[in-house]
Each structure stands twice: as C-alpha cells, then as structure tokens.
Amino acid sequence: MTMQVSFERIDITPALPVRLSGFGKVRWAETAHDPLFARLLLFSGEQETLWIQLDWCAADSMIFDQVADLTGIHQPHLIISATHTHSGPCGTVRCDQGILKGLEPVFGDVNACYIAETARRIAKAVERLRQTKQAFQWRLVRGTVAGLGTDRHDPLLPCDQNAFVLELITEEGRRCLWTRMACHPTVLNGDNLELTADFPGALEACFDAVEMVAFVNGSCGDMSTRFTRQQSSFAEMERLAQLAADQLKSLLAQPVPFTPGEKLTLKIHQRTFRVKAKVLDSVEVAEAQVSTLKAQVEQARKEGADAHALRLLESLKEGAENNLLSCRNASGLREIALSVSCIQLPSLNLITVPVELFSKLSNPVKAEWNAEFIGYTNGYALYMADENAFDQQFYEAMSSPFEKGAGEELIRQIGSWLLTLH
C-alpha cells in the first residue's frame, strides 16, 4: 500500500486562569502570550503511524491511553512528544502515584478534564487527517544548531548540538517541517506569568509558507539556555527562535534531493526497559541538605555573586527540594519501567525515551548507531543523568528517581536491543 501523509495543527490552549508548570513555585497565568498547539503528523500505509507534538512541559500515560482508545492507534505506532516548555499548564501528568508522587509543587494536580478535552480534539483531528491524506515527497537534512543551548553547568563542555529537519511536501504543495534539536525551552524563568510555548512556539513564526513546524526535543537533560540567553523576556525568546530558524534554513538550503513518499520506509519498534530506582534518603537527611543549600544561596546573594553562579547554586537548592518531596512522598520503587521506541527511517534511527536524557549519555553512541535521541516521549520519568552528575551532586541527579549508573546501563541495554533489530 502506497504511503500517504497528512498533518494538522490544533489549538490546545487551556481555559484561563491556569497554573503554570515546570518551576517549583506557584504561578498563575491570567493571559496567554501565544496559543499552545498539538501538532499531528499521520503516515498512512500498511499501518497508520501518528506522531503528536504537544506544547506541554510533560505528558504521561493519561493522554497516551485516551488518544490510543479514541483513535485506535496503539504502540508502537502512536508517538507523543512534549516540548518541555516551563510556561505551559500544570495538570498534564499525575503526581499522586509512582515516581512523580509528591511533585505537585512542580507539576500541579492532574487536570483530568483538560487532558480528556485535549484527547478529544486530537481524535477529531485524526478523523480529518484520515480524509485528507495525500501523496508526498520528503527529505531529511542533518547538521548542527549552535548558540541556542549549552551545558547547564559549564558552557564549555560538549553537549548535543545536532539537529535534523524532516521536510514533507504534499502533492498540493503543503509543507511540514518536523525538527529535532536539544535544549530546555526555558528562555523565560520562574518570574514569567503568561502562558506560552516559549521558543519552540516562536520557532514556527520564523518560517513563511510552511503550514506546520514541529519541534521535538533531544538529549537536553544537561542543556539549557542558561548561558546563551541575554535576558528572560519574550523578545529574547523570539531572538533565540530566529537564531535557530536561520540555521535550520541553512540546512534546508543544502542540495538534498526530495524522495517520493512511496520510498519512505517507516519501521517502528518498541520495548520496555526496567531501570533501577534510587534508594531514597531519609527525610531528615534530605531536609538537612535543603537547609544547607538555602544557607549557601543566601550567603551568595549577600556577597553579590554573579547571576550565573547564583543560578547554578539556586538550581542545586531546587534539586534538593525536589529530592525532599520525593523522600516524603514517593513509594520507594525498586525499578522503573521506561518505554523506548526505535523509529527506523531510511537514513537514520530515532530513539525516543520518556526521560530528560543527558547528552553525555547519548553523544558517545549516536554515530555508532546512526541515531538521534528524542526525549519527553511516550511518558515522563524526570532526569536520566550520567554518573558524573551524581558525583558532583548536580540538581539533575538530585532530582532524578534513578540510581547512579542507571543511565549508562540503559544506554547499554538499548545498544544490545538495536543489534537484534538489525
């Protein structure tokens, strides 16, 4: 059966006011700076494959299961990725059970009505997409995007600068760009009080004559705009979006030929890996750690520490606070199940993971596996940090539910699995 494609962007902006997700402080948005969208890409051949990108901080099994039930598209052919904006709505993941238990201060109480309404809108869009699928041409261009994000602790350290753009053009001439870069979308900080998709949303406005531009995030657990942003403002958000767009346009200017859609082979495999969970500290130990770091932050402020040094110290305190929440509320799991997918394109393997994966873990194997990693996909299980982050007691390691070495072990398991697929 000939492969066809259809795509659509739908508005999923919640009713206002809404509490904002992503930072450990209560923030309510009375206004929306820009709408939030779900971007849908449906491939129709012998098997339907639906990839959804959401302008959310995170998404878990609640939205996945409802979309699967309403559309009839299930694993491994249903893929749902969140951009990880820290200015999207709270309530998109459950914090009353599992590894997120007790993290309501960061992600809020679950908003079942909003999740259900989003699933219904997606299902209605899928009905339309099934009626509008067309023949298409496609190409995949790869390169780098610099200046958007760096390592969160030291901007001179190596990180994930790789990018790709999957460009699709239908027989009617409609264009869709599905692009992957790696960076926390946190141009705006915890002082922002407007609903926004942050720079992934602004990216789309930088492309004329393109119906849809979808950003899917890469291995950015150890990356952000901390050292590249000049300020936390909407103007800076738009500047960084334009910076990324200009580099993506340069990639698209490469003489990479288009290929007919019938020559696009799309093989998707899914496997659940079980990874060891962290042995939690006692509440007393966690409380002492928070107290120590709070004192250090206050001392740094009194001594007039520069903004970057102060932000690094504040992030350590935030990690300790998240760890304390887990120690007070989490159930002490021994293992955590992670759903990992391998999307095999003709020239590239896309590995999706439901975590904030460190680029230090994925970078060493990308060339060997001819792969790019995509995070925040088909679930959300917080940070997957490397061993060094645990040794340094970085924020991400303190916030992680996984034991030291679990990230390295997961990469080894994925590598062994990929060998069986080939």
C-alpha positions as CSV (number, residue, x, y, z in Angstrom):
1,M,0.0,0.0,0.0
2,T,1.4,3.4,-1.0
3,M,2.5,5.6,1.8
4,Q,0.5,8.9,2.2
5,V,0.7,11.7,4.7
6,S,-1.5,14.3,6.4
7,F,-0.8,16.8,9.1
8,E,-2.6,19.4,11.1
9,R,-2.0,21.8,14.0
10,I,-4.8,22.2,16.6
11,D,-5.2,24.7,19.4
12,I,-5.0,23.2,22.9
13,T,-4.8,26.4,24.9
14,P,-6.4,25.7,28.2
15,A,-9.0,28.0,29.8
16,L,-7.6,30.9,31.8
17,P,-6.5,31.5,34.5
18,V,-4.3,28.4,34.7
19,R,-1.4,27.4,36.9
20,L,2.0,27.2,35.1
21,S,4.2,24.1,35.2
22,G,7.9,23.5,35.4
23,F,9.3,25.5,38.3
24,G,8.9,24.7,42.0
25,K,6.8,27.8,42.7
26,V,3.1,28.5,42.3
27,R,2.5,30.7,39.3
28,W,-0.9,31.6,37.8
29,A,-1.3,32.9,34.3
30,E,-4.2,35.3,33.6
31,T,-3.2,35.7,30.0
32,A,-1.7,33.7,27.1
33,H,1.2,35.3,25.3
34,D,0.8,32.8,22.5
35,P,-1.5,29.8,21.9
36,L,-0.5,26.3,22.7
37,F,-0.8,23.6,20.0
38,A,-0.8,19.9,19.4
39,R,0.9,19.2,16.0
40,L,-0.1,16.0,14.4
41,L,1.7,14.0,11.6
42,L,-0.1,10.9,10.3
43,F,1.6,8.5,8.0
44,S,-0.9,6.1,6.3
45,G,0.4,3.0,4.6
46,E,0.0,-0.7,5.6
47,Q,0.0,0.6,9.1
48,E,-1.0,4.1,10.4
49,T,1.6,5.9,12.4
50,L,0.7,9.0,14.4
51,W,3.3,11.3,15.9
52,I,1.9,14.1,18.1
53,Q,3.9,17.0,19.5
54,L,2.4,18.9,22.4
55,D,3.3,22.3,23.8
56,W,3.4,20.9,27.3
57,C,6.0,20.5,30.0
58,A,5.4,16.8,30.1
59,A,2.8,14.1,29.2
60,D,2.2,10.7,30.6
61,S,0.1,7.6,30.1
62,M,-3.2,9.5,30.7
63,I,-3.1,11.4,27.4
64,F,-1.5,8.4,25.6
65,D,-4.1,5.9,26.7
66,Q,-7.0,8.2,25.8
67,V,-5.7,9.1,22.4
68,A,-5.0,5.4,21.7
69,D,-8.5,4.4,22.7
70,L,-10.2,7.2,20.7
71,T,-8.1,6.8,17.5
72,G,-7.4,3.0,17.5
73,I,-3.7,3.7,17.0
74,H,-1.6,2.0,19.7
75,Q,2.0,1.2,20.5
76,P,4.4,1.2,18.8
77,H,2.7,3.4,16.2
78,L,1.4,6.1,18.5
79,I,4.2,8.6,19.5
80,I,3.5,11.5,21.8
81,S,6.3,14.1,22.5
82,A,6.2,17.1,24.7
83,T,8.4,20.1,24.1
84,H,9.0,20.7,27.8
85,T,8.0,24.3,28.0
86,H,8.2,25.6,31.6
87,S,5.4,28.0,30.9
88,G,2.7,25.6,29.9
89,P,-0.2,24.4,32.0
90,C,0.0,22.3,35.1
91,G,-2.0,19.2,35.5
92,T,-0.8,17.2,32.4
93,V,0.8,14.4,34.5
94,R,-0.2,12.5,37.6
95,C,1.6,13.4,40.8
96,D,-0.5,11.2,43.1
97,Q,1.4,7.9,42.4
98,G,4.6,6.5,41.0
99,I,7.8,8.3,40.7
100,L,6.1,11.7,40.4
101,K,4.3,11.3,43.6
102,G,4.6,14.4,45.8
103,L,5.8,16.7,42.9
104,E,2.6,18.7,42.8
105,P,4.6,21.9,43.6
106,V,6.3,21.5,40.2
107,F,3.6,19.9,38.0
108,G,0.3,20.6,39.9
109,D,-2.7,18.4,40.5
110,V,-3.8,16.4,37.5
111,N,-6.4,18.2,35.3
112,A,-8.4,15.2,34.0
113,C,-10.9,17.4,32.2
114,Y,-8.2,19.3,30.2
115,I,-6.5,16.0,29.3
116,A,-9.7,14.5,28.2
117,E,-10.6,17.5,26.1
118,T,-7.2,17.5,24.5
119,A,-7.5,13.9,23.6
120,R,-11.0,14.5,22.1
121,R,-9.6,17.4,20.0
122,I,-6.7,15.2,18.8
123,A,-9.1,12.3,17.9
124,K,-11.3,14.7,15.9
125,A,-8.3,15.9,14.1
126,V,-7.2,12.4,13.3
127,E,-10.6,11.8,11.7
128,R,-10.0,14.8,9.4
129,L,-6.4,13.6,8.7
130,R,-7.7,10.3,7.5
131,Q,-9.9,12.1,5.0
132,T,-7.1,14.4,3.7
133,K,-4.1,12.1,3.3
134,Q,-2.1,12.7,0.1
135,A,0.9,11.5,-1.8
136,F,4.0,13.4,-0.8
137,Q,7.7,14.0,-1.2
138,W,10.2,14.0,1.6
139,R,13.8,14.6,2.6
140,L,15.9,14.5,5.7
141,V,18.6,17.1,6.3
142,R,21.0,17.0,9.2
143,G,23.5,19.4,10.7
144,T,24.0,21.4,13.9
145,V,22.4,24.4,15.6
146,A,24.8,26.5,17.7
147,G,24.1,29.3,20.2
148,L,20.7,28.0,21.4
149,G,21.7,25.8,24.3
150,T,24.9,24.7,26.1
151,D,25.7,22.5,29.0
152,R,23.8,23.8,32.1
153,H,26.8,23.8,34.4
154,D,29.7,24.7,32.2
155,P,29.1,26.3,28.7
156,L,32.5,25.0,27.5
157,L,31.6,21.3,28.0
158,P,30.5,19.3,25.0
159,C,26.7,18.9,24.5
160,D,24.2,17.9,21.9
161,Q,24.2,20.5,19.1
162,N,22.9,18.1,16.4
163,A,19.7,18.9,14.5
164,F,17.7,17.4,11.8
165,V,14.7,18.5,9.7
166,L,12.3,16.1,8.2
167,E,10.7,18.1,5.4
168,L,7.4,16.9,3.8
169,I,5.6,18.4,0.8
170,T,2.2,17.1,-0.2
171,E,1.0,16.8,-3.8
172,E,-1.0,20.1,-3.2
173,G,2.2,21.8,-2.1
174,R,1.6,22.0,1.7
175,R,4.9,21.9,3.6
176,C,5.6,20.5,7.1
177,L,8.9,20.6,9.0
178,W,9.5,18.2,11.8
179,T,12.7,19.3,13.5
180,R,14.7,17.9,16.4
181,M,17.1,20.0,18.5
182,A,18.2,19.6,22.1
183,C,17.6,22.4,24.6
184,H,15.4,23.1,27.6
185,P,12.9,25.7,26.4
186,T,13.5,27.9,29.4
187,V,14.3,31.3,28.0
188,L,11.5,32.5,30.3
189,N,12.2,31.9,34.0
190,G,10.0,31.3,37.1
191,D,9.0,35.0,37.1
192,N,7.0,34.7,33.9
193,L,3.3,34.8,34.5
194,E,2.0,34.3,30.9
195,L,1.1,31.1,29.2
196,T,3.5,30.4,26.4
197,A,5.2,27.6,24.4
198,D,8.5,29.5,24.8
199,F,10.9,29.4,21.9
200,P,9.6,26.2,20.3
201,G,6.3,28.1,19.7
202,A,8.1,31.2,18.4
203,L,10.2,29.0,16.0
204,E,7.1,28.3,13.8
205,A,6.5,32.0,13.2
206,C,10.0,32.3,11.7
207,F,9.0,30.2,8.6
208,D,6.9,31.6,5.9
209,A,4.8,29.4,3.6
210,V,5.2,26.4,5.9
211,E,1.9,25.1,7.3
212,M,3.4,23.5,10.4
213,V,6.8,23.5,12.1
214,A,7.0,21.0,15.0
215,F,9.9,21.0,17.5
216,V,10.7,17.7,19.2
217,N,13.3,17.9,22.0
218,G,16.6,15.9,22.1
219,S,19.0,14.9,24.8
220,C,18.7,18.1,26.8
221,G,18.7,16.9,30.4
222,D,22.1,18.6,30.8
223,M,21.4,21.5,28.4
224,S,19.5,24.8,28.5
225,T,19.6,28.5,27.5
226,R,21.2,29.4,30.9
227,F,24.4,30.7,29.3
228,T,23.1,31.8,25.9
229,R,20.1,33.9,26.8
230,Q,20.8,37.6,27.4
231,Q,17.7,38.0,29.5
232,S,14.4,36.3,30.3
233,S,11.9,38.0,28.1
234,F,9.7,37.4,25.1
235,A,12.0,39.5,22.9
236,E,14.8,37.2,23.9
237,M,12.6,34.1,23.2
238,E,12.0,35.4,19.7
239,R,15.7,36.2,19.2
240,L,16.7,32.7,20.0
241,A,13.9,31.2,17.9
242,Q,15.1,33.3,15.0
243,L,18.7,32.2,15.6
244,A,17.7,28.6,15.4
245,A,15.4,29.1,12.4
246,D,18.2,30.8,10.4
247,Q,20.5,27.8,11.0
248,L,17.7,25.4,10.1
249,K,17.0,27.4,6.9
250,S,20.7,27.0,6.0
251,L,20.4,23.2,6.4
252,L,17.3,23.3,4.2
253,A,19.3,25.2,1.6
254,Q,21.6,22.1,1.1
255,P,21.1,20.3,-2.2
256,V,19.5,17.3,-0.6
257,P,17.0,15.9,-3.2
258,F,13.4,15.0,-2.4
259,T,12.3,11.4,-2.5
260,P,8.8,10.2,-3.4
261,G,6.7,9.2,-0.4
262,E,6.3,5.6,-1.6
263,K,10.1,5.1,-1.0
264,L,9.7,6.1,2.7
265,T,10.1,3.0,4.8
266,L,8.9,3.6,8.3
267,K,9.7,0.8,10.8
268,I,8.9,1.3,14.4
269,H,9.9,-0.9,17.3
270,Q,9.0,-0.5,21.0
271,R,10.5,-2.1,24.1
272,T,10.0,-1.6,27.8
273,F,13.2,-1.5,29.8
274,R,13.3,-1.8,33.6
275,V,15.9,0.5,35.3
276,K,16.9,0.6,38.9
277,A,15.4,3.3,41.0
278,K,17.3,5.4,43.5
279,V,17.4,4.4,47.2
280,L,15.8,7.4,48.8
281,D,17.4,9.3,51.6
282,S,15.7,9.6,55.0
283,V,13.5,12.7,55.3
284,E,15.9,14.0,57.9
285,V,18.9,13.8,55.6
286,A,17.0,15.4,52.8
287,E,15.8,18.2,55.0
288,A,19.4,18.9,56.2
289,Q,20.6,19.1,52.6
290,V,17.9,21.6,51.7
291,S,18.8,23.7,54.8
292,T,22.5,23.7,53.9
293,L,21.9,24.8,50.3
294,K,19.4,27.5,51.3
295,A,22.0,29.0,53.6
296,Q,24.6,28.9,50.8
297,V,22.2,30.7,48.4
298,E,21.5,33.4,50.9
299,Q,25.2,33.8,51.6
300,A,26.0,34.1,47.8
301,R,23.3,36.8,47.5
302,K,24.8,38.8,50.3
303,E,28.2,38.5,48.8
304,G,26.9,39.7,45.4
305,A,27.6,36.6,43.4
306,D,27.2,37.0,39.7
307,A,24.0,35.9,38.1
308,H,25.3,32.7,36.5
309,A,27.0,31.5,39.7
310,L,23.9,32.3,41.7
311,R,21.6,30.5,39.3
312,L,23.8,27.4,39.5
313,L,23.6,27.4,43.3
314,E,19.9,28.0,43.2
315,S,19.4,25.0,40.9
316,L,21.2,22.8,43.4
317,K,18.8,24.0,46.1
318,E,15.9,23.3,43.8
319,G,17.2,19.8,43.2
320,A,17.5,19.2,46.9
321,E,13.9,20.4,47.4
322,N,12.7,18.0,44.7
323,N,14.6,15.2,46.4
324,L,12.9,16.1,49.7
325,L,9.5,16.0,48.1
326,S,10.3,12.5,46.8
327,C,11.7,11.3,50.1
328,R,8.5,12.5,51.8
329,N,6.0,11.1,49.3
330,A,7.5,8.6,46.9
331,S,6.8,4.9,47.4
332,G,10.4,3.6,47.2
333,L,10.2,1.8,43.9
334,R,13.0,-0.7,43.1
335,E,12.6,-0.5,39.4
336,I,11.1,2.0,36.9
337,A,9.7,0.9,33.6
338,L,10.7,3.0,30.6
339,S,9.0,2.7,27.1
340,V,11.7,3.2,24.4
341,S,11.0,3.3,20.7
342,C,13.2,3.0,17.7
343,I,11.8,4.7,14.6
344,Q,13.8,3.5,11.6
345,L,14.0,5.9,8.7
346,P,15.9,5.0,5.5
347,S,18.9,7.0,6.7
348,L,18.5,7.5,10.4
349,N,17.4,5.7,13.6
350,L,15.3,7.9,16.0
351,I,15.5,6.6,19.6
352,T,12.7,8.0,21.8
353,V,12.9,8.0,25.6
354,P,10.5,9.1,28.3
355,V,13.1,11.0,30.3
356,E,15.3,14.1,30.3
357,L,18.3,12.3,28.9
358,F,21.8,13.7,29.4
359,S,23.7,14.4,26.2
360,K,26.7,13.0,27.9
361,L,25.0,9.6,27.8
362,S,23.7,9.7,24.2
363,N,26.5,11.5,22.4
364,P,29.1,8.7,22.5
365,V,26.8,6.2,20.7
366,K,25.0,8.4,18.2
367,A,27.5,7.9,15.4
368,E,27.9,4.2,16.1
369,W,24.1,3.7,16.0
370,N,23.4,6.3,13.2
371,A,20.9,7.6,15.7
372,E,19.4,10.8,17.2
373,F,17.7,10.7,20.6
374,I,14.3,12.3,21.3
375,G,13.3,12.9,24.9
376,Y,10.0,13.6,26.7
377,T,8.3,11.0,24.5
378,N,5.6,8.4,25.5
379,G,5.8,9.1,29.2
380,Y,7.8,11.2,31.6
381,A,10.2,9.9,34.3
382,L,12.3,13.0,35.1
383,Y,16.1,13.2,34.7
384,M,18.3,10.4,33.4
385,A,21.8,11.7,34.5
386,D,25.3,10.4,34.0
387,E,27.5,9.2,36.8
388,N,29.5,12.4,36.9
389,A,26.3,14.4,37.7
390,F,25.8,12.2,40.8
391,D,29.4,12.6,41.8
392,Q,29.1,16.4,41.5
393,Q,25.6,16.3,43.2
394,F,24.1,18.3,40.4
395,Y,20.5,19.4,40.5
396,E,19.5,16.9,37.8
397,A,21.0,14.0,39.7
398,M,19.4,15.0,43.0
399,S,16.0,15.3,41.2
400,S,16.4,12.0,39.4
401,P,14.5,8.9,40.5
402,F,17.2,6.7,39.1
403,E,20.3,5.3,40.9
404,K,23.8,6.3,39.9
405,G,24.9,4.4,36.8
406,A,21.3,3.7,35.6
407,G,21.8,6.0,32.6
408,E,24.9,4.2,31.4
409,E,23.1,0.8,31.9
410,L,20.1,2.0,29.9
411,I,22.3,3.0,27.0
412,R,24.0,-0.4,27.1
413,Q,20.6,-2.1,27.1
414,I,19.3,0.0,24.2
415,G,22.5,-0.8,22.2
416,S,22.0,-4.5,22.7
417,W,18.4,-4.2,21.6
418,L,19.3,-2.3,18.4
419,L,21.7,-5.1,17.4
420,T,18.7,-7.6,17.5
421,L,16.7,-5.2,15.2
422,H,19.4,-5.2,12.6
